[in-house]
Amino acid sequence: MFRWPLISIAIIFFQNVYAHPLRLSLCEIEYFSNKKLLTINLKLFLTDVNEAILFDPNSNELAFCKPNESHNANELLMDYLNQFFYVKFNREILDLKIKNKKLGGEGQNTALWIYFELKQESSIDSLEIKNAVFTDLFFDQNNIVYVHVNGESKSIMLNKKSPVYQLKF
């Protein structure tokens, strides 16, 4: 009698498990004072990127990092990122330009790695990070940020309720 409703609930639950279960992004920021260089690396699930930009997680239209990559893929990606992600170095928002991209993983676990590199002539006294990517799409999105400055490391978890974090040096 109770078996069919439980089976129906189990089927619905397990179908959702296979649809990209993690709502997570990774960001690594590193500052090298001797090189006056700031690097920012973002790792985003490709299905989430496609959902955010094209409203279709399985779209191949932008074809990131493939020979047939869309001519406006980087522009659309940066338009989205600029709404939800920034880094302020000494209270100034950095103008991020993609240095490189690559794909890793396969299937639903394919990740898009985005690399930024910026010369910073002044010494670092503060860093502010906003990482609210995909929080507009997923209520349970978490964005992990690792910050490495002159040998010191800090881990930060940002989400819809707390999308911004400030560090002082």
BELQUIBEL-V618895 format. One record per residue. N is the residue number from 1. RES is the residue in one letter. PHI is phi in whole degrees, 0 to 359 (999 if undefined). Layout:
n=[N;N]
res=[RES;RES]
phi=[PHI;PHI]
//
This chain:
n=[1;2;3;4;5;6;7;8;9;10;11;12;13;14;15;16;17;18;19;20;21;22;23;24;25;26;27;28;29;30;31;32;33;34;35;36;37;38;39;40;41;42;43;44;45;46;47;48;49;50;51;52;53;54;55;56;57;58;59;60;61;62;63;64;65;66;67;68;69;70;71;72;73;74;75;76;77;78;79;80;81;82;83;84;85;86;87;88;89;90;91;92;93;94;95;96;97;98;99;100;101;102;103;104;105;106;107;108;109;110;111;112;113;114;115;116;117;118;119;120;121;122;123;124;125;126;127;128;129;130;131;132;133;134;135;136;137;138;139;140;141;142;143;144;145;146;147;148;149;150;151;152;153;154;155;156;157;158;159;160;161;162;163;164;165;166;167;168;169]
res=[M;F;R;W;P;L;I;S;I;A;I;I;F;F;Q;N;V;Y;A;H;P;L;R;L;S;L;C;E;I;E;Y;F;S;N;K;K;L;L;T;I;N;L;K;L;F;L;T;D;V;N;E;A;I;L;F;D;P;N;S;N;E;L;A;F;C;K;P;N;E;S;H;N;A;N;E;L;L;M;D;Y;L;N;Q;F;F;Y;V;K;F;N;R;E;I;L;D;L;K;I;K;N;K;K;L;G;G;E;G;Q;N;T;A;L;W;I;Y;F;E;L;K;Q;E;S;S;I;D;S;L;E;I;K;N;A;V;F;T;D;L;F;F;D;Q;N;N;I;V;Y;V;H;V;N;G;E;S;K;S;I;M;L;N;K;K;S;P;V;Y;Q;L;K;F]
phi=[999;274;295;295;298;294;296;299;296;297;298;298;299;289;296;289;297;281;266;47;290;269;251;212;227;231;227;234;242;225;242;250;296;292;260;54;231;243;244;228;237;249;241;234;293;300;297;291;299;296;297;292;269;248;62;216;298;258;292;249;300;277;48;310;65;245;304;262;305;300;297;251;299;295;297;294;298;291;301;292;301;297;281;236;218;206;231;256;254;52;70;245;293;279;273;277;230;295;271;200;220;205;256;218;84;210;59;294;264;292;245;257;265;237;245;235;216;224;284;229;287;274;289;277;238;205;219;235;238;246;224;244;300;69;290;286;258;233;295;257;293;236;235;274;233;252;241;237;227;47;86;258;237;219;250;226;245;248;204;299;283;223;273;234;220;243;236;240;239]
//
